Amino acid sequence: MRAKEEHEVRKAWPTRQRISASILILLGGLCFGIYARAVPNGQAVAIYFVAATPAQEDNPRTYPAALYIAGNEQKLSLVRQIFTVDDYFRDFADDLHGNMYLAAQNGIFVIHEDDPARSEFMSLDKFDDFPCWGAIKGDSVPAAVQYCYGDQIIWVGGNAESGKSRIGDGGWAAFKFLQYSGQNGGPFPSTPPLAEIAGANLVMPLSVRPEVVLAQLPPEFNAKPELRRLVWILASTDGYLAVWILPEHMVGGSVGTDNPRHTEPLDVLVLYKLTNQWKTLELPTTITSNTAAPVRILGDWLVTTIMDWRPGPAGSGSGSPGMKNERESDSSTSPLPNIWGMYANKFLDLYIPGKLVIENLADGRKLTLDTGQEDSEVVAIRDDGEILYRVNDSIYSAKIAGERITARTLVVKDAGVPDIHWAFWGPAPKSAQPSGSAGEVH
């Protein structure tokens, strides 16, 4: 991308977050307590958690990546380190069909949900996550991840196929099958996929040609092709496509932590792919020019973190509940991110009450999970209604029963938990050798 074009894109996403540095944590449950259960074939099922902390462009940091397991007394135990600080962890993607991808400057590590203990790293000569990066999967499109490097699109397969290389040439057309569950929680947001409106079409990537048409928008949202209105893709799954069209006052201009521009509530367009019908939802949250949309789709469930616009002095965090319970660390020496510091400064004009709205897009049910702590997020929801959510340094499981959330149980509590943003269920490991706590990775 030419320098001028990239500058314009960066103005639209002024605090563009590369996951250029991150802690990766995989937590697996052993066959004790609630962490594992038997299934009909006799295999135990465990809960795994992935943590990745996006580095912010104005304060780039590198963090190690490691594999952990839930050990005794609901603490984390180190299984192995995956990336060192020098590997420079860059970005995360999930094809929502069993593979997660973690990219460093020299290659991509693949997590296979059906075999989490398997270590698979594919070396790359070159990697970049701007202007395009994302996982893909469709009926005739194998699970993979694609990224742009200069004028090339590189394809990296999620699974080995006989006689076929795992790394090769990609194509713009495959991004029509983009898989993206939405924004991670916590105070370190990552960059959402960016798109544009060209006439009646929603197209991606942003400011680069050729382009692929993701969908046709309702007539009231059509725009002259030369306007190229900016759109954030909030989520893209097999069943749904959720987008937010940026209002004019949120695009361009200088950006700082003082008096950031904001929009509330959030008007989101959701395409129901099975019926090809659009629906407009008004979500009870706020976006500023320093933050991302706190929205993700997990199965049929759309999860929104409530945020209210309450301007306050720098460093105050608008008095959101739970700030005293957040990790506070010295960013110059600590191996773990400063959670309290990022909330207090990046989210200074937002009041975050610790309420998560969970709406079922298929049947209309709407629930509210009230944790009373601003650093909270839902990390997974299973088809049978089991839910996993994080509150500060703890992960809980619960059950969605009708219009209630029941059976809340503590899964794990440890120093590394604030960095967890994804989870999945997989086969329980046969054995593990605990070797320290989450805070001891180097």
C-alpha positions, -999 to +999 in steps of 0.1 A: +000+000+000+013+035-008+023+057+021-005+082+015-032+055+013-020+039+045-020+072+063-057+077+054-066+043+066-047+049+099-067+081+104-099+062+101-085+037+127-062+061+146-053+037+173-049+008+150-039-022+171-017-048+157-015-079+178+022-073+174+029-084+209+010-108+229+008-134+256-007-166+244-021-189+270-037-223+263-053-237+294-064-272+294-086-289+320-074-322+334-098-350+344-107-335+378-134-313+391-154-295+365-126-293+340-133-326+322-163-348+315-170-381+299-186-383+264-203-414+249-171-427+233-154-426+266-131-396+258-129-369+284-136-333+273-117-304+287-119-266+286-091-247+269-085-210+270-065-188+247-051-154+258-036-129+234-029-093+245-029-069+215-001-043+217-012-007+212+005+013+184+015+041+208+031+017+232+044-014+214+055-043+237+064-079+231+053-106+254+060-143+255+036-170+243+030-201+263+009-232+268-007-236+302-030-261+319-054-257+348-035-272+377-043-279+413-065-256+433-078-239+402-044-223+394-025-222+361+005-245+354+030-240+325+031-268+300+055-252+275+065-218+261+055-213+224+069-179+215+096-159+232+097-121+234+121-121+205+097-139+182+075-108+182+039-122+183+018-102+158-018-113+153-047-138+160-074-154+139-100-181+143-116-199+113-145-210+137-142-245+123-115-259+147-083-239+141-068-209+156-039-190+141-012-170+160+012-152+138+047-141+148+072-122+126+087-154+113+057-178+111+023-189+122+014-213+150-018-233+146-039-245+174-061-275+165-091-277+188-094-315+182-058-320+193-047-290+215-015-307+226-002-309+190+024-283+183+024-270+147+045-241+135+047-230+098+078-209+090+073-178+068+098-156+050+076-126+054+045-116+073+023-085+076-013-081+089-020-048+072-041-040+052-056-075+053-055-105+076-082-130+085-093-166+086-115-181+059-138-212+056-167-221+033-184-251+019-159-254-009-132-233+007-108-252+031-100-237+065-071-213+062-058-179+070-048-152+045-027-121+048-014-093+025+023-087+019+029-059-005+008-068-036+007-104-027-019-124-008-004-154+011-026-184+020-018-207+049-038-238+053-053-248+086-050-286+080-026-308+061-039-321+028-021-349+010+001-337-018-006-300-012+016-274+003+003-256+035+016-222+022+008-207-012-009-180-032-042-167-018-069-147-035-093-118-028-123-138-036-117-161-006-123-132+018-160-136+010-158-165+034-142-145+062-146-160+096-143-135+126-161-139+159-156-102+169-137-080+193-118-095+222-126-081+256-102-063+280-086-029+275-063-039+246-086-039+215-074-054+182-081-040+148-114-052+132-115-061+095-122-030+075-146-027+045-162+000+023-195+008+007-193+009-031-228+018-044-250-010-032-222-033-023-202-039+009-167-046-003-133-054+013-104-048+018-102-011+025-085+011-001-070-017-021-079-031-054-091-056-066-119-061-041-145-087-032-182-081-026-192-094+008-230-086+005-255-062-010-267-036+015-303-025+020-312+004-004-312+030+024-275+024+031-264+026-005-238+053-012-221+067-043-191+045-052-167+075-051-176+082-014-163+048-003-178+050+032-159+032+059-173+001+075-161-020+104-169-057+102-179-066+138-184-103+132-186-127+102-197-163+108-214-190+088-248-176+100-243-139+104-225-108+092-225-078+115-213-044+104-211-008+116-211+021+092-189+048+106-207+082+109-188+111+093-179+127+126-159+095+135-137+095+104-104+114+100-090+143+120-065+143+148-069+120+177-058+122+213-069+110+247-085+143+255-121+147+244-123+118+219-151+117+194-179+092+203-210+075+191-238+060+212-259+039+210-244+016+184-266+010+153-255-023+138-266-040+106-268-078+109-272-100+078-289-133+085-271-153+058-295-182+056-324-160+046-303-131+031-323-107+053-308-076+070-319-064+105-308-032+123-300-036+160-295-007+185-268-019+209-265-003+243-228+007+241-205+035+231-175+037+208-149+065+210-121+074+186-098+055+210-117+023+213-133-005+193-168-019+192-172-043+222-193-068+202-188-105+193-210-133+180-206-168+195-229-192+177-263-176+177-255-153+206-245-117+201-226-104+231-223-066+238-204-050+267-224-020+280-204+012+280-218+047+288-203+080+278-192+099+309-164+123+303-139+125+331-103+136+338-074+116+324-066+086+345-099+085+362-115+058+340-149+075+347-151+056+380-161+023+366-166-005+393-139-029+399-109-008+390-092-016+423-094-053+415-076-050+381-039-059+376-016-029+379+019-035+367+050-015+357+048-017+319+086-011+316+095-042+337+065-065+341+060-095+317+022-089+320+002-060+307-010-032+329-048-037+328-057-009+353-035+016+335-050+009+301-086+011+313-079+044+332-064+061+301-077+046+269-113+043+283-112+075+304-145+088+292-164+056+294-183+042+323-182+004+322-206-011+348-197-048+342-229-057+324-229-079+293-260-081+271-264-116+256-289-117+227-299-148+208-302-138+171-322-169+162-350-167+188-348-132+203-340-142+239-321-114+257-302-119+290-279-097+310-248-110+328-241-086+356-206-090+371-202-056+386-166-054+374-156-034+343-129-060+332-154-087+322-161-106+290-178-137+276-151-160+261-172-189+248-208-201+245-215-237+235-246-249+215-260-266+246-260-232+265-228-237+285-211-203+288-176-193+299-169-158+311-140-139+326-141-114+355-107-099+362-084-128+371-111-155+372-130-176+347-164-189+355-187-214+338-225-211+338-256-224+320-281-205+299-314-220+308-343-203+290-339-166+299-318-172+329-281-178+336-276-205+363-251-228+379-222-204+380-190-221+390-154-209+393-131-227+368-097-210+374-083-180+392-047-169+386-024-139+376-025-147+339-063-150+335-068-112+327-051-120+293-076-147+283-100-137+256-110-170+238-119-205+249-130-238+234-138-274+245-115-302+233-101-336+243-086-337+277-048-342+278-036-376+290-010-361+313+007-328+321+038-317+340+030-285+359+060-262+360+050-229+375+024-202+375+012-179+348+034-150+360+066-170+355+068-170+317+099-152+303 
